[in-house]
Amino acid sequence: MDLKSSFCGIPLENPFLLASAPPTASIEMIDRAFKAGWAGVVTKTIKPDYMEIEDAKPRFHALKEGERVIGFENFELVSKQNLDYWEKGIRQLREKWPDKMIVVSIMGDSNEKSWADLAIWAEKTGAQALELNFSCPHGMPEKGVGAAIGQNKNITKLITRWVSDSVSIPVIVKLTPNVTSVVEIAEAAKEGGADALAAINTVESLSGVDLKTLTPYPVVQGFSTLGGYSGPAVKPIGLRVISQLARETDLPLSAMGGVSNWSDAMEYISLGANHVQVCTEVMVSGFSIIKKMISGTKEYMKEMGFNSLDDFRGAAVRKLTTHESLNKKSDLVPEIDTEACTGCGKCVVACRDGGYQAIHLLEKKASIEIDSCDGCALCTFVCPESALFFPVQVHSA
Ligand SMILES: Cc1cc2nc3c(=O)[nH]c(=O)nc-3n(C[C@H](O)[C@H](O)[C@H](O)COP(=O)(O)O)c2cc1C
């Protein structure tokens, strides 16, 4: 079983890339990531040297469930390294790792020369593709770039055109989920000459307030600002965006948002993504997670009888339809595994106060009144033992 694929004609040894973020902020880190087994990287976003940026400290805040980071807020800006640093380093990496994919993420100023010069520089330096950061939701929009571009279809089309007319390598537009219609922005990118799309960048957020000082997190000398949310909590938003792009555009898709393991990646690819990018999980767990991502994907593909990623891609997107067309005639109700049920009563409370008053305890076990049950599934999610469940439903298209 091999996991080879290609993206805009560039071969990939596996479908796992590092996203533009702290893990790709230096040449030394990218070199170690390649050694660990990542198939490619998107560099931390590179800007022209004359654009000055300064990061706030601290700039991260996390929501945790036990030890696990489930949501991550940041208001970090783009790369602090200059063009000379990147130029030397990218050349070295291309020489040392000819089979890996190096995408250079760029962000110009709000004029044509700035974007065109940066794109031409990146192509000469050895970038195999460009990713245009039209989607950073914090800091940069105040300067008229980042998500300020990706939230406006005319500007998206215009800047994509400036870049695509300047270079011959593939141009990937990285989209923001912070828009009413991501498909409209994607179409504008395509009209501007984009060869592929990447999504999602972070979700604009405010992850909490310190109730002692009454200051939103992360606190910077008594103040804060809005940030971008990433990690497992944003996966449902990423999956939604990728499914919409897969259904309504015909461009190749580089997917990200909450990929922590092989199964998250497979969900994205089943919805039409060509491959995935990872940021937050690598920030908290390190480059070595790639080993299990590769072995888990291979085992899963074998178990499911898929020979290649191309066979598998998009299998789940075909199961998406309109609410109108869903079959509502079913009289399915949950089944109960009475051995697993401990009689804790959580399902009774949830069904009583959030559902249809259909569950009661009978001899210390959950029991469903079929005539009252509306089949909503709430009880299956509150049961700590997974003793209530719907039978697996498989229907071929
Ligand atoms: C600390 C941090 C810095 C980031 N910097 C960039 C950046 O420079 N350019 C960019 O396009 N995206 C940037 N991102 C967004 C990620 O590339 C990615 O789109 C997002 O985090 C969702 O993926 P994840 O859930 O795997 O983290 C950054 C994300 C984080 C958490």
The ligand as an ORCA input file, in Angstrom:
! r2SCAN-3c Opt
* xyz 0 1
  C       0.377     30.081     15.987
  C      -0.155     29.994     14.593
  C       0.444     30.718     13.571
  C      -0.051     30.643     12.271
  N       0.576     31.346     11.273
  C       0.112     31.262     10.001
  C       0.784     31.936      8.933
  O       1.823     32.572      9.109
  N       0.242     31.832      7.693
  C      -0.888     31.105      7.428
  O      -1.325     31.049      6.266
  N      -1.531     30.440      8.425
  C      -1.055     30.511      9.690
  N      -1.680     29.796     10.692
  C      -2.885     28.990     10.364
  C      -2.543     27.518     10.078
  O      -1.720     27.395      8.948
  C      -3.814     26.674      9.872
  O      -4.512     27.202      8.766
  C      -4.754     26.678     11.069
  O      -4.017     26.683     12.274
  C      -5.708     25.470     11.071
  O      -5.006     24.244     11.152
  P      -4.802     23.426     12.556
  O      -6.143     23.266     13.174
  O      -4.110     22.151     12.161
  O      -3.921     24.284     13.403
  C      -1.181     29.842     11.995
  C      -1.786     29.104     13.020
  C      -1.277     29.162     14.299
  C      -1.927     28.336     15.385
*
